[in-house]
Amino acid sequence: MIRACALSTFGMLLAGVLAGCGSDRPILHVYTWADYIKPELIQRFEREHECRVVLDFFDSNEVMFAKLKAGASGYDLIFPSSYMVHVMWEQGMIRPVEAARIPNLRQIDRSYLRFTMDPEMHHSVPYMLSNSGIGYLKSRVVDFQPSWAMFDLPAYSGRMTLLNDMRETMGAALKWLSYSLNTTDPEEIAQARDVVIRWKKNIAKFESEQYKNGLVSAEFLLVHGYNGDILQVIEENDDIAYSIPVEGTSIASDDMVIPKDARNPDLAHAFMNFLHDPEVAAENTEFVAFLCPNMGSYERLDRQILEDPAVFLQPDLLEKCEVIKDLGEDNSLYVAAWDAIKAAE
């Protein structure tokens, strides 16, 4: 069954693990998203490899990238989205993967490699696939429709949130306008900017961390968020539902990469291989509620997940979805639009 994972609980579990580890053990430094690996699996890896795992968290690819470019170092394994993997590889920030040291690569579901920027797995390994959509309280949003147009409804003003993520939120507006979320047409981007500015008048805030807890407490009635985050909290509150808008959305592959200055690449490869053990991948998928594209894990998944259209998308809706891509110099068009959105009253 899917389980909720509060960051505070994760922190307590991790603290307990670290307290019981000897300081002379090798350390794997991981930079990833919050609530993204089942804590008990980390403990198991530490026991099996007689090591310590130390986690640091980021809340957007841009924050992670900026931190590394500013000189942050010491990480052995990082979990960026695939479009950012492409940027990091182009800028010489990550090293090739040694496939021979990851025998569980044979378990990767090749049908999902089309959502990555490195389908040959030369310098990255897929970890989890996610999509963004709308989470809401069924009893409070009785007129819900699976559309990005919900953010135009004044009835929920001040009780909605949008992701604090430039490409995700502008992508939602672009999809609502029937444009590609990777468009480089200045006029289309300007239209999306104006849509988000209009939506901004109705939202409580741009939020990428606490929106799911806000749904549980009913502080928020409708949120823009990631499928795994919403599915994690559905068991805490069965009034919560998740839907992918009919206009389409983004699909992201979060990948595992080893930075050029990694101090412990051997342990990083071992952790990649561990996470793609079918038993581990299934347990992890059921916990974080994102999809690990691991063929051997599917037969071990709970039927609830196998039949969940928020995890395994229906083909007709999948065709309307896109992967966010790095746009090179054209990224500046989005940065300028996002700055205008943030500055707007």
N, C-alpha and C positions, 0 to 999 in steps of 0.2 A: 504493500500500500504506500501511497505518497505520504511523506511526512514533512511537517513544517520544520524549518530550521531557523530559529532566531539567532541573530549574531551574538547576543549575550550568552546564549547557551553554548554556541560554538566556541566562544572565547574561554568559557569556564572549562570546557572539555580540553581545549588545546593547552590551557595553563596547567591542567593536571597532567597532561602527557609530558610537557616540558619539564615539570618538576620532578618527574620520575626518571628522566633521562640523564645519563652521565655526561658531563661536559666534554669528555674526551671523545665522544662519538662524532662521526662525520655529520655535517649539517647540510641539508638541502634547503636552499632559500628559494621560495616560490612567491611570485607576484601574480595575483589573480583577482577575480571578482569575488565579492563577499558571498558566503553561503553556497559555495560552488563545488565542494567536495565533502562527502560524508565524513564526519570526524572519526568515526570508528575505523574507516578504511585507512585514514592517515596513521592511526595507532597501529593497525595491522602492518602497514608498510614499514613503520619504524621498528617493530619487533622483528620482522623478517630480514631487514637489512641492517639492523643494529645501528640506527642513525637517529637523528632528530630532523623534523620538518618544521621550518619556521615560515609562517605565512605573512605576507603583506598584501593589502587590498587596494584596488583602484575602482572608481565608479564610472569611468569612461575611457575609451581608447585614447582620446586626446590628452587626458590627464596623465595617463601612463606614459605616453610618448614624450610629452613635455618634460616629465620628471627624468626620464632617461637621457634626453637631449641636454638637460641641465647638468648632467654629470652623475646622477644616481647610478650606483653600480653594486655588485655583490650578489645579484640574482643568478640562480642556476636554471630556472625554468619560468617562463612567462606565458600567460594565456590570453593573447590579444585576439580580436576578431580578424578574420581572414584578410579583409581589405587593408588593415594595419600591418599584417604580416608582410604584405607586398611592399609597403613603404619601408618597413624595417630592413627587409632583405636588400632593397635597392640602395639603401643608405649604409649597408655594410654593418648592421647592428647585430645580426644573428648569424649562426654558423650552420652548415649543412647537417642534416640528421644522418646518423650512421645506422642505416636500416638493419644491418646484420645484428645489431645489438637490441633490436626491438622485434623479436619473432612474432609477437601478436599483431603486427601490421597486417598479417594475412587475414585477420578477423574484420578489418575495416570494410564497411558496406560501400562498395565502389559507386553505387548509384547516387550517393550523396556527395561525392567528390566534385561534382559540377558546381557545388555551392562554395567551393574554396578557390583561392587564388593560386594554389600550389597543388594541383591534382596529382602530380607525380610524387608528392610527399618528399620532395627533395630537401626542404629546409623547415618543414612543419608537419605536424601530425594532428588531424582533426580530434577534437575533444568532445564538444557538445554542439548540437544544433538548436537554435532557438528561433522564435518568431515574436514579433511584437503585435499587440492587439489591445483590446479593451476589457478591463475587469470592472465588474459592477455589482451592486447589491440588488438582487432580483425584487425584493419587497419594496424597495425605495425608488427604483428606476423602472416603473411599470410599463413605460412606453419605449423600452429599449429596442433599437434596431441595430443590426450589425453593420454600422457605417461610421466613418469618421465624422459625419455630420452631427453626431451626438454632441460634439464640443461646441456647437452653435446654439445649443438649447439654453436659454436664460433660466429655465426652471431649476437648473442644477448649478447656477452661478455660485462660485466660492466653495463648491464641494467637489470639484474635479481637479485632476492634475494631468500635466503633460510631461513626458520625459525631458529631463534636463540634458538633452543630447541633440546637437545641431542636426545631424543627418537623419536621425530617427524621426524627430518631430517635423522637420521640414519635409521629410519623406512621406509622412502621413498626409500632409497637406497636398503634396504633389500627387499622391495616389488619389486623393479625393477629387483632384482636378483632372484626373485621367492622364497624367503625365508620368514619365519614368522618374523614379526617385534618384536616377543618375543623370538627369538632364543637365546639359550645360548651356541651355538657351536662357539668356539673361531675362527675357520677358516671362518665361515660365517660372523661373526662380523668384522673380519679383511678385508674381501672382501668389505663389506659395507663401512668400514672406507676409503678404497682406492678409492671407487667410489665417496664418498663425497669430498675427497681431490681433485679428478679430477674435480668435479663440482665447487669446490671453486675457481678454476682458472677462471671461467666464470662469477661468481657472483660479484655484487657490494659489498655485505656484507651479514652477517647473521642478520636478522631483524624480530622482532616479534611485533613491535608497529606501525611503520609508513609506512609499505609497502603498505597499502591500499591507503593512501594519495599520496604515490609515483606513484601509478597507475593513480589516478585522474589527477595528474599534468604531467603525461607521463615521469617522471623522471625514472621510471621503466617500462619495457615493459612486463615483465613476472615475477610472484612472486609465491612463495610457501606460502600458507596462509589458513585461516579457512573460511569455506563457508559463515558463517554469516558476517564476516568482508567484504568479497568481495561483497556479495549481498547488503550490506548496501550502498556501493558506486556506484553500477551500476546505480542508479537513478541520480547520479551526472554526470555520463559519460556513455552514452549508448554504447560507443565503448568497454566497459569492459565486459568480459565474464568470466565464471568460469566453470571448468571442473574437474571431478574426474578421475584420471588416470586409464586406463584399467587394470593395474597390481594390483589395489586395494590400499587401504589407511587405515588410522586409524579412528576409530569412538570413540569419547569420550563422556562420560556422566559427566558433571560437576554437582556436588551434593552440597547440603547445609548441613553443620554440625555445631554443637554447641560445642565450646571448653570447656574443663573441668573447666577453670577459668572464664567462662562467667559471667558478672555481672548482665546481664538482660536476662536470659533464657526465661522468660515469653514472653517478646517482640520478642525474636528470634522465638519462636514457632508461635506467631501471624503473623510474617512476612512470614514464610514458608507457613502458611495457606492462607494468602493473595495472594501470588504469584501463588498459585494453584487454586484460584477462576477462573472458566472457562473464564469469561469475561476478567479478568486481564491477564490470561495466553495468550489468543488470542491477546490482544493488545500488550503485551510484545513480543510475537513471531513475529508479523508484524513489530515491531520496530527494534529489534536486529537481526532478520533474522536467528536465530537459532531455533531449534524445541523444544518447551516445550512439553514433553510427557504427555499431559493432554487431556483425551478423550473428555471432555465437551467443550474444546476450538476449536476442529477441525471444527465443524459446523459454527463457528464464523469467521473462517479464510478466507481471500481473496482467490479467486480461483487461483490467480497467485501463491500463496505460496503452496496451495494444489497440484498443478500440477507441481511444480518445482522439478526436479529430484535431485537437489543439497540439498534439504531439506528432501523430502521423497524419499530415494534412491530406484532405481529399484532392484528387488530381485536378478537378476543375478550378479549385481555389489556388492550388499550387502554381498553376499556369499564370496567375495574376500577380504572383509574388516575385520579388527581385532580391538580389544580393547587393548590398551597398558596396560600391567600388571606389577606390582612390581615383580622384579626378585630376591629379597633378596640379598644374597651375590654375585650373578651373576651380579648385577648392576655395580659392579666394572669393569667388562669387557667393558661396555659401557662408563663408566667414562674415562677409559684409552684410549679408541678409540677416544672419543670426545676431550680429551686433545691433542692427536696427530693431530687431524684435525685442532684444533685452532692454534697449533704451526706450522703447515705446511705452506710453502711459496706458 
